[in-house]
Structure formats: structure tokens, C-alpha cells
Amino acid sequence: MLGLLVALGLLVYAERSLYLAIRRQAVLNEARPADAIVVFGAAQYNGVPSPVLQARLDHAFDLEEQGLAPLVITTGGPGGDRHFTEAEVGRDYLIQKGMAEAMILGENRSETTLRSVGAVARMLRSQRKNTCLVVSDGFHLYRVKLMFRAQGITAYGCPAPQSPIEADPFLRTMHSLRELAVTSLWYLGIRR
């Protein structure tokens, strides 16, 4: 019985520590010069970025305007809408804002974070690049950085400051708890 209580206590401690690490990363802006800016996809509606995706794209635009990277990669597959992909919607949005089309690449096949990271890592390695600024909602960055590290890419977190999810305490907590669960599975070797 004592062994079970100790194991349970250690599990609670580990999960609490991981949750705190996820939240610390969520508010840490690591913007610096890098080889690329990678914008993780989010929902789009008939070719229009959702508020979450728009916040990410706006932040990527600002980072590029600061001259932090010569390349921007938008990610995200169709997500249930076969007419548009999150990556293409993101690319079009950035071009409409005034970003040069030639500096934007899209990774529009992947529908999970793990697959997006793998595809982007391959794109970067093929161009002999090994650093990136990762733009997403804060809750997402801890796990994305782990995934890039596993691919041999150094990623720096750049949370979208206008994220509607991070601005709402309930949504922030729920999404962070989901990340806690998925990241825990990652550490256990269950990767999706």
C-alpha cells in the first residue's frame, strides 16, 4: 500500500512539474535570428483564417518584418475541408498582408503536429537549415520544441501574443491539460 501511495505521489509530482514547464514555455518569447519561421496551422473557414490562425499568422508576419528569418513555412492540411488547406490559407493571408510570395513555403499535407514537424524538419534539412522560430499558441510550444529536437532541429518558441485561446482562462487551462496528456504520452514513447 505504501508503495502505491509513493508511486501515485511521484506521478502527481511529475505531471504537475510537466504542466508548469508547459505553462512556462507558453509565455516565453524566444525570438531571435533563425533559418526559418514555422507557423503551425489552425482552423480555417472557407479560405479565411480562424481567429486562432490569424493571431499566429500576424505574429509570424511581425517576426519576419523584424528580419529574424529569410523563410516562412506555413503548415496544416485540409482539416476536413478538401477545398482549402491551413497552409495555403496561411500563405495567402501573409501575401495579402504584404509578405513576399517567394519567401513562403507551405507544408499542406500533414494533419497532425507530429507529421507537420517531420515534414518541416525534412524541408529544413534539405536546405541545410537547422534552426527555426516556432509560432503557435503558447500551450503548444513545449511539445513542438521536443518534436523538433528529436528531428535534429533547434526550435525557439514564439507564442502568438493575441491568441484567443491563451487570453481565455478556461480555454488556456483546457488546452494546456490536453498538452499535458499528449506530452506525457510522448515521454512514454507513444507518439502521434
DRENPA-3360 file (N, C-alpha, C; in nm, 2 decimals, always signed):
BEGIN
1 = MLGLLVAL = +0.08/-0.12/+0.00/+0.00/+0.00/+0.00/+0.09/+0.13/+0.00 ~ +0.19/+0.12/+0.08/+0.28/+0.24/+0.09/+0.35/+0.26/-0.05 ~ +0.39/+0.16/-0.11/+0.45/+0.17/-0.24/+0.36/+0.23/-0.35 ~ +0.23/+0.19/-0.34/+0.13/+0.25/-0.43/+0.11/+0.40/-0.40 ~ +0.11/+0.44/-0.28/+0.10/+0.58/-0.24/+0.22/+0.66/-0.29 ~ +0.34/+0.60/-0.27/+0.46/+0.67/-0.32/+0.46/+0.69/-0.47 ~ +0.42/+0.58/-0.54/+0.41/+0.59/-0.69/+0.31/+0.69/-0.73 ~ +0.20/+0.69/-0.67/+0.10/+0.79/-0.70/+0.15/+0.93/-0.67;
9 = GLLVYAER = +0.22/+0.95/-0.56/+0.27/+1.08/-0.53/+0.38/+1.13/-0.63 ~ +0.46/+1.03/-0.67/+0.56/+1.07/-0.78/+0.50/+1.10/-0.91 ~ +0.39/+1.03/-0.94/+0.32/+1.06/-1.07/+0.26/+1.20/-1.06 ~ +0.19/+1.23/-0.95/+0.13/+1.36/-0.94/+0.24/+1.47/-0.95 ~ +0.35/+1.45/-0.88/+0.46/+1.54/-0.88/+0.51/+1.56/-1.03 ~ +0.53/+1.45/-1.10/+0.59/+1.46/-1.24/+0.49/+1.53/-1.33 ~ +0.36/+1.50/-1.32/+0.26/+1.57/-1.40/+0.25/+1.72/-1.37 ~ +0.25/+1.75/-1.24/+0.25/+1.89/-1.20/+0.37/+1.97/-1.26;
17 = SLYLAIRR = +0.49/+1.90/-1.25/+0.61/+1.97/-1.30/+0.60/+1.99/-1.45 ~ +0.55/+1.89/-1.52/+0.54/+1.90/-1.66/+0.44/+2.01/-1.70 ~ +0.33/+2.01/-1.63/+0.23/+2.12/-1.66/+0.29/+2.26/-1.64 ~ +0.37/+2.28/-1.53/+0.43/+2.40/-1.51/+0.54/+2.43/-1.61 ~ +0.61/+2.33/-1.66/+0.70/+2.36/-1.77/+0.63/+2.40/-1.90 ~ +0.52/+2.34/-1.93/+0.43/+2.37/-2.05/+0.39/+2.52/-2.03 ~ +0.35/+2.56/-1.92/+0.30/+2.70/-1.90/+0.41/+2.80/-1.90 ~ +0.53/+2.76/-1.85/+0.65/+2.85/-1.85/+0.68/+2.87/-2.00;
25 = QAVLNEAR = +0.69/+2.77/-2.08/+0.72/+2.78/-2.22/+0.62/+2.86/-2.29 ~ +0.49/+2.85/-2.25/+0.38/+2.92/-2.32/+0.39/+3.07/-2.32 ~ +0.47/+3.13/-2.22/+0.48/+3.27/-2.21/+0.62/+3.32/-2.24 ~ +0.71/+3.23/-2.28/+0.84/+3.26/-2.31/+0.86/+3.29/-2.46 ~ +0.90/+3.42/-2.49/+0.92/+3.46/-2.63/+1.07/+3.45/-2.65 ~ +1.11/+3.35/-2.73/+1.25/+3.32/-2.76/+1.29/+3.38/-2.90 ~ +1.22/+3.48/-2.95/+1.25/+3.53/-3.08/+1.40/+3.58/-3.09 ~ +1.46/+3.53/-3.20/+1.60/+3.56/-3.23/+1.62/+3.52/-3.38;
33 = PADAIVVF = +1.73/+3.57/-3.44/+1.75/+3.53/-3.58/+1.76/+3.37/-3.59 ~ +1.70/+3.32/-3.70/+1.69/+3.18/-3.72/+1.68/+3.16/-3.87 ~ +1.69/+3.03/-3.91/+1.68/+3.00/-4.06/+1.54/+3.01/-4.11 ~ +1.44/+2.99/-4.03/+1.30/+3.00/-4.08/+1.21/+3.03/-3.96 ~ +1.09/+3.08/-4.00/+0.98/+3.09/-3.91/+0.87/+2.99/-3.95 ~ +0.83/+2.90/-3.86/+0.73/+2.80/-3.89/+0.60/+2.83/-3.81 ~ +0.50/+2.85/-3.89/+0.37/+2.88/-3.84/+0.28/+2.76/-3.84 ~ +0.24/+2.71/-3.72/+0.16/+2.59/-3.71/+0.01/+2.63/-3.74;
41 = GAAQYNGV = -0.05/+2.54/-3.82/-0.18/+2.56/-3.87/-0.29/+2.56/-3.76 ~ -0.40/+2.61/-3.79/-0.52/+2.60/-3.70/-0.64/+2.61/-3.80 ~ -0.76/+2.61/-3.75/-0.87/+2.61/-3.83/-0.88/+2.72/-3.93 ~ -0.94/+2.70/-4.04/-0.97/+2.80/-4.14/-1.12/+2.77/-4.19 ~ -1.18/+2.88/-4.22/-1.32/+2.86/-4.26/-1.34/+2.91/-4.41 ~ -1.36/+2.82/-4.50/-1.38/+2.85/-4.64/-1.27/+2.95/-4.69 ~ -1.15/+2.92/-4.66/-1.04/+3.01/-4.71/-1.00/+3.13/-4.62 ~ -1.07/+3.14/-4.51/-1.04/+3.25/-4.42/-0.98/+3.20/-4.29;
49 = PSPVLQAR = -0.87/+3.26/-4.24/-0.81/+3.20/-4.12/-0.91/+3.22/-4.00 ~ -0.91/+3.12/-3.91/-0.99/+3.14/-3.79/-0.91/+3.25/-3.70 ~ -0.98/+3.30/-3.60/-0.91/+3.39/-3.51/-0.78/+3.34/-3.45 ~ -0.77/+3.21/-3.42/-0.65/+3.15/-3.37/-0.54/+3.15/-3.48 ~ -0.58/+3.10/-3.60/-0.48/+3.10/-3.71/-0.43/+3.24/-3.74 ~ -0.53/+3.34/-3.75/-0.49/+3.47/-3.78/-0.39/+3.53/-3.68 ~ -0.41/+3.50/-3.55/-0.32/+3.55/-3.44/-0.18/+3.49/-3.47 ~ -0.17/+3.37/-3.51/-0.04/+3.31/-3.53/+0.02/+3.37/-3.66;
57 = LDHAFDLE = -0.05/+3.39/-3.76/+0.00/+3.45/-3.89/+0.04/+3.59/-3.86 ~ -0.03/+3.67/-3.79/+0.00/+3.81/-3.76/+0.14/+3.81/-3.69 ~ +0.15/+3.72/-3.59/+0.28/+3.72/-3.52/+0.40/+3.68/-3.61 ~ +0.38/+3.58/-3.69/+0.48/+3.54/-3.79/+0.52/+3.66/-3.88 ~ +0.42/+3.73/-3.93/+0.44/+3.85/-4.01/+0.53/+3.95/-3.94 ~ +0.49/+3.98/-3.81/+0.57/+4.07/-3.74/+0.72/+4.03/-3.72 ~ +0.74/+3.90/-3.69/+0.87/+3.84/-3.68/+0.95/+3.86/-3.81 ~ +0.89/+3.83/-3.92/+0.95/+3.84/-4.05/+0.99/+3.99/-4.08;
65 = EQGLAPLV = +0.90/+4.08/-4.04/+0.92/+4.22/-4.06/+1.04/+4.27/-3.98 ~ +1.07/+4.20/-3.87/+1.18/+4.23/-3.79/+1.31/+4.18/-3.85 ~ +1.30/+4.10/-3.96/+1.42/+4.05/-4.02/+1.48/+3.93/-3.95 ~ +1.40/+3.85/-3.88/+1.45/+3.74/-3.80/+1.47/+3.61/-3.88 ~ +1.41/+3.60/-3.99/+1.44/+3.48/-4.08/+1.41/+3.51/-4.22 ~ +1.48/+3.45/-4.31/+1.46/+3.47/-4.46/+1.35/+3.38/-4.52 ~ +1.29/+3.29/-4.44/+1.19/+3.20/-4.49/+1.08/+3.18/-4.39 ~ +0.96/+3.17/-4.44/+0.84/+3.14/-4.36/+0.78/+3.01/-4.41;
73 = ITTGGPGG = +0.75/+2.92/-4.32/+0.68/+2.79/-4.36/+0.55/+2.79/-4.29 ~ +0.44/+2.78/-4.37/+0.31/+2.76/-4.31/+0.28/+2.61/-4.31 ~ +0.20/+2.57/-4.21/+0.17/+2.42/-4.20/+0.02/+2.40/-4.19 ~ -0.02/+2.28/-4.22/-0.15/+2.24/-4.20/-0.22/+2.18/-4.32 ~ -0.28/+2.07/-4.31/-0.35/+2.01/-4.42/-0.50/+2.06/-4.43 ~ -0.58/+1.98/-4.50/-0.72/+2.03/-4.52/-0.81/+2.03/-4.39 ~ -0.78/+1.95/-4.30/-0.86/+1.95/-4.17/-1.01/+1.94/-4.20 ~ -1.04/+1.85/-4.29/-1.18/+1.83/-4.31/-1.24/+1.91/-4.43;
81 = DRHFTEAE = -1.17/+2.01/-4.48/-1.22/+2.09/-4.59/-1.13/+2.06/-4.71 ~ -1.17/+1.98/-4.81/-1.09/+1.94/-4.92/-1.06/+2.06/-5.01 ~ -1.13/+2.17/-5.00/-1.11/+2.28/-5.09/-0.99/+2.37/-5.05 ~ -0.96/+2.37/-4.92/-0.85/+2.46/-4.87/-0.77/+2.38/-4.77 ~ -0.64/+2.42/-4.76/-0.56/+2.37/-4.65/-0.52/+2.49/-4.56 ~ -0.49/+2.46/-4.44/-0.45/+2.56/-4.34/-0.32/+2.63/-4.39 ~ -0.23/+2.55/-4.45/-0.10/+2.61/-4.50/-0.13/+2.70/-4.61 ~ -0.21/+2.67/-4.71/-0.24/+2.76/-4.82/-0.32/+2.88/-4.78;
89 = VGRDYLIQ = -0.41/+2.87/-4.69/-0.48/+2.98/-4.63/-0.39/+3.08/-4.56 ~ -0.29/+3.02/-4.49/-0.19/+3.10/-4.42/-0.10/+3.17/-4.51 ~ -0.06/+3.10/-4.62/+0.03/+3.16/-4.72/-0.04/+3.28/-4.79 ~ -0.17/+3.26/-4.83/-0.24/+3.36/-4.89/-0.26/+3.48/-4.80 ~ -0.29/+3.46/-4.68/-0.31/+3.57/-4.58/-0.18/+3.65/-4.57 ~ -0.07/+3.58/-4.56/+0.06/+3.65/-4.54/+0.09/+3.74/-4.67 ~ +0.06/+3.68/-4.78/+0.08/+3.76/-4.91/-0.01/+3.88/-4.91 ~ -0.13/+3.86/-4.87/-0.22/+3.98/-4.87/-0.18/+4.09/-4.77;
97 = KGMAEAMI = -0.11/+4.05/-4.67/-0.06/+4.14/-4.57/+0.07/+4.21/-4.62 ~ +0.13/+4.16/-4.73/+0.24/+4.22/-4.79/+0.37/+4.15/-4.79 ~ +0.37/+4.02/-4.74/+0.49/+3.94/-4.74/+0.52/+3.89/-4.88 ~ +0.65/+3.89/-4.91/+0.69/+3.84/-5.05/+0.65/+3.69/-5.07 ~ +0.59/+3.66/-5.17/+0.54/+3.52/-5.20/+0.66/+3.43/-5.21 ~ +0.78/+3.48/-5.26/+0.89/+3.39/-5.28/+0.95/+3.34/-5.15 ~ +0.92/+3.41/-5.04/+0.98/+3.37/-4.91/+0.89/+3.28/-4.83 ~ +0.78/+3.23/-4.89/+0.69/+3.15/-4.81/+0.68/+3.01/-4.87;
105 = LGENRSET = +0.70/+2.91/-4.79/+0.68/+2.77/-4.83/+0.56/+2.72/-4.75 ~ +0.49/+2.62/-4.81/+0.38/+2.56/-4.74/+0.39/+2.41/-4.73 ~ +0.36/+2.36/-4.61/+0.36/+2.22/-4.59/+0.21/+2.19/-4.56 ~ +0.14/+2.14/-4.67/+0.00/+2.13/-4.67/-0.06/+1.99/-4.67 ~ +0.02/+1.89/-4.63/-0.03/+1.76/-4.63/-0.05/+1.70/-4.49 ~ +0.02/+1.75/-4.40/+0.01/+1.69/-4.26/-0.11/+1.74/-4.19 ~ -0.17/+1.65/-4.11/-0.29/+1.69/-4.03/-0.26/+1.67/-3.88 ~ -0.14/+1.64/-3.84/-0.11/+1.63/-3.70/+0.02/+1.71/-3.68;
113 = TLRSVGAV = +0.04/+1.75/-3.55/+0.16/+1.82/-3.52/+0.29/+1.74/-3.55 ~ +0.28/+1.61/-3.51/+0.40/+1.53/-3.53/+0.43/+1.52/-3.68 ~ +0.34/+1.50/-3.76/+0.36/+1.49/-3.91/+0.41/+1.63/-3.96 ~ +0.35/+1.73/-3.92/+0.40/+1.87/-3.96/+0.54/+1.89/-3.92 ~ +0.58/+1.86/-3.80/+0.72/+1.87/-3.76/+0.81/+1.79/-3.84 ~ +0.78/+1.66/-3.87/+0.86/+1.58/-3.95/+0.88/+1.63/-4.09 ~ +0.77/+1.68/-4.15/+0.78/+1.73/-4.29/+0.86/+1.86/-4.29 ~ +0.84/+1.95/-4.19/+0.91/+2.08/-4.19/+1.06/+2.05/-4.16;
121 = ARMLRSQR = +1.09/+1.95/-4.08/+1.23/+1.92/-4.05/+1.30/+1.87/-4.18 ~ +1.23/+1.79/-4.25/+1.29/+1.74/-4.38/+1.31/+1.86/-4.48 ~ +1.21/+1.95/-4.48/+1.23/+2.07/-4.57/+1.35/+2.15/-4.53 ~ +1.37/+2.17/-4.40/+1.48/+2.25/-4.35/+1.61/+2.18/-4.37 ~ +1.62/+2.05/-4.34/+1.74/+1.98/-4.37/+1.78/+1.97/-4.51 ~ +1.68/+1.96/-4.60/+1.71/+1.96/-4.75/+1.78/+2.09/-4.79 ~ +1.75/+2.20/-4.72/+1.81/+2.33/-4.75/+1.93/+2.36/-4.66 ~ +1.98/+2.26/-4.58/+2.09/+2.27/-4.49/+2.06/+2.38/-4.39;
129 = KNTCLVVS = +1.94/+2.38/-4.34/+1.90/+2.48/-4.23/+1.87/+2.39/-4.11 ~ +1.89/+2.45/-3.99/+1.87/+2.37/-3.87/+1.82/+2.45/-3.75 ~ +1.77/+2.57/-3.77/+1.70/+2.65/-3.67/+1.57/+2.71/-3.72 ~ +1.48/+2.72/-3.62/+1.35/+2.78/-3.66/+1.29/+2.85/-3.54 ~ +1.21/+2.95/-3.57/+1.12/+3.01/-3.48/+0.99/+2.94/-3.49 ~ +0.93/+2.89/-3.39/+0.80/+2.82/-3.39/+0.69/+2.92/-3.34 ~ +0.60/+2.94/-3.43/+0.48/+3.03/-3.40/+0.36/+2.94/-3.38 ~ +0.30/+2.95/-3.26/+0.18/+2.88/-3.23/+0.12/+2.94/-3.11;
137 = DGFHLYRV = +0.01/+2.88/-3.06/-0.04/+2.92/-2.93/+0.06/+2.87/-2.82 ~ +0.08/+2.95/-2.71/+0.17/+2.91/-2.61/+0.17/+2.77/-2.56 ~ +0.05/+2.72/-2.54/+0.03/+2.59/-2.48/+0.10/+2.48/-2.56 ~ +0.11/+2.51/-2.69/+0.16/+2.41/-2.79/+0.31/+2.40/-2.80 ~ +0.38/+2.50/-2.76/+0.52/+2.52/-2.79/+0.61/+2.42/-2.72 ~ +0.59/+2.38/-2.60/+0.67/+2.29/-2.53/+0.69/+2.16/-2.61 ~ +0.58/+2.10/-2.65/+0.58/+1.97/-2.72/+0.64/+1.99/-2.86 ~ +0.61/+2.10/-2.93/+0.66/+2.12/-3.06/+0.81/+2.13/-3.06;
145 = KLMFRAQG = +0.87/+2.19/-2.95/+1.01/+2.20/-2.94/+1.07/+2.06/-2.91 ~ +1.01/+1.98/-2.83/+1.05/+1.84/-2.81/+1.06/+1.77/-2.95 ~ +0.96/+1.78/-3.03/+0.95/+1.71/-3.15/+1.06/+1.76/-3.25 ~ +1.08/+1.89/-3.26/+1.19/+1.94/-3.34/+1.32/+1.89/-3.29 ~ +1.35/+1.89/-3.16/+1.47/+1.84/-3.11/+1.50/+1.70/-3.15 ~ +1.39/+1.62/-3.15/+1.41/+1.48/-3.19/+1.44/+1.46/-3.34 ~ +1.41/+1.57/-3.41/+1.44/+1.57/-3.56/+1.58/+1.63/-3.59 ~ +1.65/+1.68/-3.48/+1.78/+1.74/-3.50/+1.77/+1.89/-3.54;
153 = ITAYGCPA = +1.65/+1.95/-3.51/+1.63/+2.09/-3.54/+1.62/+2.17/-3.41 ~ +1.69/+2.28/-3.40/+1.67/+2.37/-3.29/+1.56/+2.46/-3.31 ~ +1.46/+2.46/-3.22/+1.34/+2.54/-3.23/+1.33/+2.63/-3.12 ~ +1.29/+2.76/-3.15/+1.27/+2.86/-3.04/+1.12/+2.90/-3.04 ~ +1.06/+2.90/-2.93/+0.92/+2.93/-2.92/+0.89/+3.08/-2.93 ~ +0.79/+3.11/-3.01/+0.74/+3.24/-3.02/+0.58/+3.24/-3.01 ~ +0.53/+3.24/-2.89/+0.38/+3.23/-2.87/+0.31/+3.35/-2.94 ~ +0.20/+3.33/-3.00/+0.12/+3.43/-3.06/+0.06/+3.52/-2.95;
161 = PQSPIEAD = +0.10/+3.65/-2.94/+0.06/+3.73/-2.83/-0.09/+3.76/-2.83 ~ -0.16/+3.75/-2.94/-0.30/+3.78/-2.95/-0.39/+3.66/-2.95 ~ -0.33/+3.55/-2.91/-0.41/+3.42/-2.91/-0.54/+3.43/-2.83 ~ -0.65/+3.40/-2.90/-0.78/+3.40/-2.83/-0.78/+3.28/-2.72 ~ -0.71/+3.18/-2.75/-0.71/+3.06/-2.65/-0.64/+3.10/-2.53 ~ -0.52/+3.16/-2.54/-0.44/+3.20/-2.43/-0.50/+3.31/-2.35 ~ -0.58/+3.39/-2.41/-0.65/+3.51/-2.35/-0.77/+3.46/-2.26 ~ -0.82/+3.34/-2.29/-0.94/+3.29/-2.21/-0.89/+3.19/-2.11;
169 = PFLRTMHS = -0.90/+3.22/-1.98/-0.85/+3.13/-1.87/-0.90/+2.99/-1.89 ~ -1.03/+2.97/-1.92/-1.08/+2.83/-1.93/-1.02/+2.76/-2.05 ~ -1.02/+2.82/-2.17/-0.96/+2.76/-2.28/-0.81/+2.73/-2.26 ~ -0.74/+2.83/-2.21/-0.60/+2.81/-2.18/-0.57/+2.69/-2.09 ~ -0.65/+2.67/-1.99/-0.64/+2.56/-1.90/-0.67/+2.43/-1.97 ~ -0.78/+2.43/-2.04/-0.82/+2.30/-2.11/-0.72/+2.26/-2.21 ~ -0.67/+2.35/-2.29/-0.57/+2.32/-2.40/-0.44/+2.28/-2.33 ~ -0.40/+2.34/-2.22/-0.28/+2.31/-2.15/-0.29/+2.17/-2.09;
177 = LRELAVTS = -0.41/+2.13/-2.04/-0.42/+2.00/-1.99/-0.42/+1.89/-2.10 ~ -0.47/+1.93/-2.21/-0.46/+1.83/-2.33/-0.32/+1.82/-2.36 ~ -0.24/+1.93/-2.37/-0.10/+1.92/-2.40/-0.02/+1.83/-2.29 ~ -0.07/+1.85/-2.17/-0.01/+1.77/-2.06/-0.02/+1.62/-2.09 ~ -0.14/+1.58/-2.13/-0.17/+1.44/-2.16/-0.09/+1.39/-2.28 ~ -0.09/+1.47/-2.39/-0.02/+1.43/-2.51/+0.13/+1.43/-2.49 ~ +0.18/+1.52/-2.42/+0.33/+1.53/-2.39/+0.37/+1.42/-2.30 ~ +0.28/+1.38/-2.20/+0.31/+1.27/-2.12/+0.32/+1.14/-2.20;
185 = LWYLGIRR = +0.23/+1.12/-2.30/+0.24/+1.01/-2.39/+0.37/+1.01/-2.47 ~ +0.41/+1.13/-2.51/+0.54/+1.14/-2.59/+0.65/+1.09/-2.51 ~ +0.66/+1.13/-2.38/+0.77/+1.08/-2.29/+0.76/+0.93/-2.27 ~ +0.64/+0.88/-2.28/+0.63/+0.73/-2.26/+0.65/+0.66/-2.40 ~ +0.68/+0.73/-2.50/+0.71/+0.67/-2.63/+0.59/+0.65/-2.72 ~ +0.48/+0.70/-2.68/+0.36/+0.69/-2.76/+0.35/+0.83/-2.84 ~ +0.38/+0.82/-2.97/+0.39/+0.95/-3.05/+0.29/+0.94/-3.16 ~ +0.22/+1.05/-3.16/+0.12/+1.07/-3.27/+0.11/+1.21/-3.32;
% end
